[in-house]
Amino acid sequence: MQDDNSPHDPFNWGYLIAALVVLLALPLMHVIVGWFVFYL
C-alpha cells in the first residue's frame, strides 16, 4: 500500500493562496496603479 502523505504532492497551499491573491488583485490593478500615481 502506498502512503497518502507523499512528499511529492502536486497540491500546495502556497500555490492556492497565490492564485487567490492574483485573482483578487487583477480586477483592482487600475485602482492600485491610480493610487500609486496620485501619491507620487
PyRosetta script that sets phi, psi and omega in degrees:
from pyrosetta import init, pose_from_sequence

init()
pose = pose_from_sequence("MQDDNSPHDPFNWGYLIAALVVLLALPLMHVIVGWFVFYL")
pose.set_psi(1, 144.0)
pose.set_omega(1, 179.1)
pose.set_phi(2, -88.2)
pose.set_psi(2, 149.9)
pose.set_omega(2, 173.3)
pose.set_phi(3, -75.3)
pose.set_psi(3, 143.4)
pose.set_omega(3, 175.7)
pose.set_phi(4, -78.0)
pose.set_psi(4, -23.5)
pose.set_omega(4, -178.8)
pose.set_phi(5, -91.3)
pose.set_psi(5, 75.6)
pose.set_omega(5, -179.6)
pose.set_phi(6, -84.4)
pose.set_psi(6, 135.7)
pose.set_omega(6, 178.3)
pose.set_phi(7, -69.5)
pose.set_psi(7, -17.0)
pose.set_omega(7, -179.7)
pose.set_phi(8, -102.9)
pose.set_psi(8, 41.9)
pose.set_omega(8, 179.4)
pose.set_phi(9, -70.8)
pose.set_psi(9, 125.3)
pose.set_omega(9, -177.5)
pose.set_phi(10, -70.7)
pose.set_psi(10, -20.2)
pose.set_omega(10, -180.0)
pose.set_phi(11, -86.3)
pose.set_psi(11, 132.4)
pose.set_omega(11, -179.7)
pose.set_phi(12, -137.8)
pose.set_psi(12, 135.2)
pose.set_omega(12, -179.2)
pose.set_phi(13, -63.5)
pose.set_psi(13, -31.3)
pose.set_omega(13, 178.7)
pose.set_phi(14, -62.0)
pose.set_psi(14, -40.0)
pose.set_omega(14, 178.3)
pose.set_phi(15, -66.4)
pose.set_psi(15, -39.0)
pose.set_omega(15, 179.6)
pose.set_phi(16, -65.1)
pose.set_psi(16, -44.4)
pose.set_omega(16, -179.7)
pose.set_phi(17, -66.3)
pose.set_psi(17, -40.8)
pose.set_omega(17, 178.7)
pose.set_phi(18, -63.2)
pose.set_psi(18, -40.8)
pose.set_omega(18, 178.9)
pose.set_phi(19, -64.2)
pose.set_psi(19, -40.8)
pose.set_omega(19, 178.6)
pose.set_phi(20, -65.8)
pose.set_psi(20, -39.7)
pose.set_omega(20, 178.5)
pose.set_phi(21, -64.2)
pose.set_psi(21, -41.9)
pose.set_omega(21, 179.8)
pose.set_phi(22, -65.6)
pose.set_psi(22, -42.3)
pose.set_omega(22, 180.0)
pose.set_phi(23, -64.7)
pose.set_psi(23, -32.8)
pose.set_omega(23, 177.5)
pose.set_phi(24, -79.1)
pose.set_psi(24, -32.1)
pose.set_omega(24, -174.7)
pose.set_phi(25, -80.3)
pose.set_psi(25, -32.2)
pose.set_omega(25, -175.0)
pose.set_phi(26, -62.2)
pose.set_psi(26, -44.0)
pose.set_omega(26, 177.7)
pose.set_phi(27, -68.2)
pose.set_psi(27, -20.1)
pose.set_omega(27, -178.4)
pose.set_phi(28, -100.2)
pose.set_psi(28, 8.2)
pose.set_omega(28, -173.5)
pose.set_phi(29, -63.2)
pose.set_psi(29, -39.4)
pose.set_omega(29, -179.5)
pose.set_phi(30, -67.2)
pose.set_psi(30, -31.5)
pose.set_omega(30, 177.6)
pose.set_phi(31, -69.4)
pose.set_psi(31, -44.8)
pose.set_omega(31, -179.6)
pose.set_phi(32, -63.2)
pose.set_psi(32, -44.1)
pose.set_omega(32, 179.6)
pose.set_phi(33, -66.8)
pose.set_psi(33, -36.3)
pose.set_omega(33, 177.8)
pose.set_phi(34, -63.5)
pose.set_psi(34, -43.5)
pose.set_omega(34, 176.4)
pose.set_phi(35, -62.0)
pose.set_psi(35, -42.6)
pose.set_omega(35, -178.2)
pose.set_phi(36, -61.1)
pose.set_psi(36, -44.7)
pose.set_omega(36, -179.5)
pose.set_phi(37, -69.1)
pose.set_psi(37, -39.5)
pose.set_omega(37, -176.1)
pose.set_phi(38, -66.5)
pose.set_psi(38, -41.6)
pose.set_omega(38, -176.2)
pose.set_phi(39, -84.1)
pose.set_psi(39, -8.7)
pose.set_omega(39, 173.6)
pose.set_phi(40, -106.6)
pose.dump_pdb("model.pdb")
